[in-house]
Amino acid sequence: MNWWGKLIGTGVGMLGGPIGALTGAAIGHLYDDDDPTPHNERKARILYLAYFFSCSAKVAKADGAISAAEIAVTENLMMRFELDDKTMEFCKNVFRKAKLSKRSIDEDFKEVGKLIGHDSTVGQSFLGGLFEVVRANGEKLNEMQVRFLLLGEERLKLQTGTIRSWVRGGYAPPQHDPSSDNLTIEEAYNVLGLSRDCTEAELKKTYRGKAADFHPDKLRSKNLPGEFVSFANDQLAKINQAHQVILNARGLK
């Protein structure tokens, strides 16, 4: 069974209002009549996309206005999801309507958590895409946008400190070659969310915990879609690199 069909939370609501109506129609019309994809898998994927691009619009607008750079990043995310033309138009419509919606992003985050069963790998991928929108305007991140991400961290039940570590440089951009980076020791600790005076036991425990979220065997066992696997591989590469930088600095193997 495809991972989408295994979701435990596909009975969550559909955002309500115009976006909910748009999503309900999409569940019935975005797939061709001869498409063999089971209905629950279709519903789960469309709901995920609806929530993601609803949150994208709200995060982008949190700093007062949606910039051309934020729109460009959002469109790039649509391309990376490998959407067909009909589904891409659906996502664009969700984004447009969400800009005007009075529904809070907190409600979206709560239902996303139910939808994905609070899976940490998928949750980090969801917020990772939103983080790319926040990063679109340069290195100085908007405080309100970061607050939204921190709220998402809480509602998706991710490890506390995940977003802060990304803000400090611990996030691996998509399709980025970590071998091209020369991480400083400070950056390496930020990737793992640790202080420089942490013990070897704390270093080992934190590294193993972060790496476990993105381990290839774990991804294979979940049969995750490609967009999640790609995100996880990017993050694991940076986590491994940071760990090695710290080990080298401490004279450890």
Secondary structure, 3 states (H helix, E strand, C coil): CCHHHHCCCCCCCCCCHHHHHHHHHHHHHCCCCCCCCCHHHHHHHHHHHHHHHHHHHHHHHCCCCCCHHHHHHHHHHHHHCCCCHHHHHHHHHHHHHHHHCCCCHHHHHHHHHHHCCCCHHHHHHHHHHHHHHHHCCCCCCCHHHHHHHHHHHHHCCCCCCHHHHHHHHHCCCCCCCHHHCCCCHHHHHHHHCCCCCCCHHHHHHHHHHHHHHCCHHHHHHHCCCHHHHHHHHHHHHHHHHHHHHHHHHHCCC
